[in-house]
Amino acid sequence: MSALVNKEIMAKNIRRLMEEHHKDRRDICKDLGVKYTTFTDWYNGKTYPRIDKIEMLANYFGVSKSELVEPASTTYTLPKIIQHYNKLNDIGKNEATKRVKELTYLPQYTDSALLDAAHAYSGKSEEEKKFDEDILDNDDLWK
């Protein structure tokens, strides 16, 4: 591949990752201590970063270096839940994790066959079902 193609691939991958992580150039420059003009040259495919800067960007976005320097796969897109999750701060991420976990306890949001098998609900009285649900709802037992 030519140097021009490599710069264009890198620029596309940077833009894609910025969109997925909801970051703008100013955010990244501030977070990484990179000059805005330098980053803009990478962003526009004008220049190609040194390997240490590629590694820094890869660590920042939580991807491998190859995901920055090689053509992006056209078949994979980040799931929506992860796209939304990536917009959150640490407090929001903790809260989102709790809420998703809570959804796994509700039969209308889970595979009911797994729920029935796991808790052997068939043939139980309402009182027995309530007892099982109380155990599941007791957060102290699940820490």
Beta strands, then each sheet from edge to edge (+ up, - down):
end
